[in-house]
Amino acid sequence: MEHTELIDELVMGKQFNIKQEEKEKLVLKTILSQLDLNRENVNIKSMYNKLGVDINSIKTLEQVPYIPVNMFKSFDLRVCKIEQVVRVLQSSATTTGIPSKIYLDKQTAIRQTQGLISTLSSFLGSKRRPMLIIDSEDSNKRGDSITARGAAIRGVSTFASKLFYVMDKEKDELKVNIDRLREFERKYKDEKIIVYGFTYILWSKFLKVLKKEEIQLNMPNLKLLHSGGWKKLTSEKVEKEVFGKTAAEVFNTSATNIIDFYGMVEQLGVVFIDCEYGHKHVPNFAEIIIRDIQTLEEVKFGEKGLIEVMSILGSSYPSQAILTEDIGKFIGIDDCPCGRRGKYFRFKSRVDKAEVRGCGDTFAEREVGR
C-alpha cells in the first residue's frame, strides 16, 4: 500500500526543512511501499528476483536496489497499465539513436509538477513573473510524447505570468530574435523576471552572439535558471564561474542571480539547485547517494563518485533509485550556511567516455557537427 498522505506532505510542503536522519526514515518508508507495488510488474519482478532482492531486508536507503540509467534506453520500464499512460518522456537519442523512454501516468505527472514547484519556490518565491525562454517555441510543442528540453521548459514555465520565446528556428538552427529580445527588455527591465535556457544553448547561441555583436541588456532584477550541456562547455574550457560572470555582464545583473541546476529526464520533477554558496540541495521527497566508481559504496564527505538519484514521485515507472553516469562531490549534511537541511553536493562532470550523454550535450554535438 502506497503512503499517499506522506508523499503529499513531503512533495507539497515546504522544502529543505527536515533533518537528514528524520528524512531518511520517511523516504525509506515510502520507497519500500512503492517497491512492493513495482514487484507486481512482471518485468521488474524478474529483475528483482535475478538480483536476489528481499524488500523486507532493506533497512537503509543505500540498500535499495538501483537501476542504471542506461536501462531506460534498452527496456520499457513501465509499472502501470498501458491505458494509464498519459505521456511518454524521451531523452535526446545518443549516437545509438535510442532515447530513454519514461512512461507517466496522471498521478506521476501531477506529483512531478508539484515537486518542481515546491523546490523552485524555495529559490524564486511563489509569485509568477514574466519569463524569457532562451529557445524556440517549437521546443515545447504539445503532444503525447515530449523531449527533455520541452519538459524542462514546461516545468519552469509554471512560474511564468507570461512566456516569451526569444529564439527562432531557421533550418534547424537557433537564431536570436533581437527585436523580440529588446521588446521584452523595454517592457520588463524594471520588474522581477525569470530567464530559462539550456546551458549550452544559452552559451553558444545567445551569450556568445550578443557579446560578439556588443549587445548589452539591462535586466538587473532577473533570476536566470539554466541546466544541461556542461560536458560540451567544459571541453571548450568554459568553467561555471566564467559562464556566470559572462551571463551577469550581458544581462547587467549580479552573478548571484545566475542559477545552475541539475536534473534528468528519468527523474523529472527532481532538481538540485545551487544555493548562494554554490551547493546543490536535495528536496524532501528525493535523495542522492554518491557512490564510489569502483566499489559502489557511499563515499565520505569531500569525496567524488557516481550520483544516484532517488525519488518518491513515480508510480508509473521505477523512479525510486536510478544510478546516473554523472560525477558528484559529497559536501555535507544539514549544515550548509544557507540554512537548508539535508544532503548537499556539487556536480562535477559526466563519466569519461560514457555512452549516455545528456540531452544538452547531444544537442551541442548535433549543432557543432553541422
Stockholm file with secondary structure:
# STOCKHOLM 1.0

chainA/1-370         MEHTELIDELVMGKQFNIKQEEKEKLVLKTILSQLDLNRENVNIKSMYNKLGVDINSIKTLEQVPYIPVNMFKSFDLRVCKIEQVVRVLQSSATTTGIPSKIYLDKQTAIRQTQGLISTLSSFLGSKRRPMLIIDSEDSNKRGDSITARGAAIRGVSTFASKLFYVMDKEKDELKVNIDRLREFERKYKDEKIIVYGFTYILWSKFLKVLKKEEIQLNMPNLKLLHSGGWKKLTSEKVEKEVFGKTAAEVFNTSATNIIDFYGMVEQLGVVFIDCEYGHKHVPNFAEIIIRDIQTLEEVKFGEKGLIEVMSILGSSYPSQAILTEDIGKFIGIDDCPCGRRGKYFRFKSRVDKAEVRGCGDTFAEREVGR
#=GR chainA/1-370 SS CCCHHHHHHHHHSCSSCSCHHHHHHHHHHHHHHHHHHHTTSHHHHHHHHHHTCCGGGCCSGGGSCCEETTHHHHSCCCCSCGGGEEEEEECCCCTTCCCCEEEEEHHHHHHHHHHHHHHHHHHHCSCCEEEEESSCGGGGCCSSEEEHHHHHHHHHGGGEEEEEECEEEETTEEEECHHHHHHHHHHHTTSCEEEEEEHHHIIIIIIHHHHHTTCCCCCTTEEEEEESCHHHHHHTTCCHHHHHHHHHHHHTSCGGGEEEEECCGGGTTCCEEBCTTSCEECCTTEEEEEECTTTCCBCCTTCEEEEEEEESCCSSSCCSEEEEEEEEEEEEESCCTTCCCSEEEEEEEECTTCSCCCHHHHHHHHHHTC
#=GC SS_cons         CCCHHHHHHHHHSCSSCSCHHHHHHHHHHHHHHHHHHHTTSHHHHHHHHHHTCCGGGCCSGGGSCCEETTHHHHSCCCCSCGGGEEEEEECCCCTTCCCCEEEEEHHHHHHHHHHHHHHHHHHHCSCCEEEEESSCGGGGCCSSEEEHHHHHHHHHGGGEEEEEECEEEETTEEEECHHHHHHHHHHHTTSCEEEEEEHHHIIIIIIHHHHHTTCCCCCTTEEEEEESCHHHHHHTTCCHHHHHHHHHHHHTSCGGGEEEEECCGGGTTCCEEBCTTSCEECCTTEEEEEECTTTCCBCCTTCEEEEEEEESCCSSSCCSEEEEEEEEEEEEESCCTTCCCSEEEEEEEECTTCSCCCHHHHHHHHHHTC
//
